[in-house]
Amino acid sequence: MTKTNFQEPKVINIITKAVLDVEDSYFMRSTTWADDFHQIRYFPRVEHSSLPVIVGIPNKCNHYTVKEAISECLEFYDQHNVTPCYVFLCVGELDLIGLSPSFINSKWYEFDSYIWAEMCLFIPKGDMNRPMDPLIALTWFLANYKDKNVLEDNDDPTVRLLNALESKP
């Protein structure tokens, strides 16, 4: 999925609705786009008092990527004087000790982050069970977006939406 698709309001709403129960209130401000780890910063519009959200998309979710997230959140706090939420979209292997089922959604995981983030969530890529949670569907899409046959065969509404966005010229 391209960097520009993460600016799409429908993609932003998938994330903010699932995590904070807020829609149409965020915009993407900056990204870090490395080969093995992408990070995207979403800010609430001025009229909304919601928390900023940083989305991390690593090839592997492990202690190294958590250290990267901690560094990103501390830098964010230094720049903006607010502690963000951090959401990992685990498109590859999830290899981390200390995760607990999330209180927001039992299919997600949390990591104790009270010192450096308002919350730290890990969203697994899931499988093709239907209906998929929208954030798990986004993660599943990101993990499988190079395999067009798999994507076209999936009838999940979120996957279909993302497929349509990816197909736009």
BELPE-V335659 format. One line per field, one symbol per residue. ss: DSSP state (~ for helix, > for strand, _ for the rest). psi: psi as a letter, one per 20 degrees, with the letter a starting at -180 (. if undefined). Layout:
ss: ???
psi: ???
//
This chain:
ss: __~~~~~_~~~~~~~~~~~~_____>>>>>>>>___>>>>>>>>________>>>>>>_>>_~~~~~~~~~~~~~~~~~~____>>>>>>__>>_____>>_______>>________>>>>>>_________~~~~~~~~~~~___~~~~~~___~~~~~~~~~~~__
psi: pqhhhiiphhgghgghgggilpqkjqqphrqpmrhioqppppqqqhiqkrqqppppnqhpoahghghggggghgggghhikqprqpoponibponpqjqqqqigpiirqqpojhhiqhqoqpoqiaakqqqqphhhggggghhjiinhggghipjphgggghggghiq.
//
